[in-house]
């Protein structure tokens, strides 16, 4: 149970990092 929560948290963190990187790239390109 605790392990799945940790994995879920890691996935959310990864998605957040990727989206912020994409936003930064879009801002630089525009």
N, C-alpha and C positions, 0 to 999 in steps of 0.2 A: 504493500500500500504506500508506504513512505517513499519507496523507490520510484514508483510510477509518478508520484507528485513531483519528485526531483527531476525526472525526465521531462515531464510536461513543462516545468518551469524553465528548463534549459531550452526547450523548443521555442517557447514564447520569447525568451531572451534572444535567441538566434534570429527569429523573425523581426523583432524590434531593431536589432542591429542592421539587418539587411535592408529594411525599409528606410532607416535613417541614412544609410549609405546611398541608396537610390535617390532619396530626396536631395542630398548634397550634390550628387552628380547632375541631377536635373537643374538645380540652381546654378551650378557652374556652367552647364551647357547653354542655359538661357541667359 
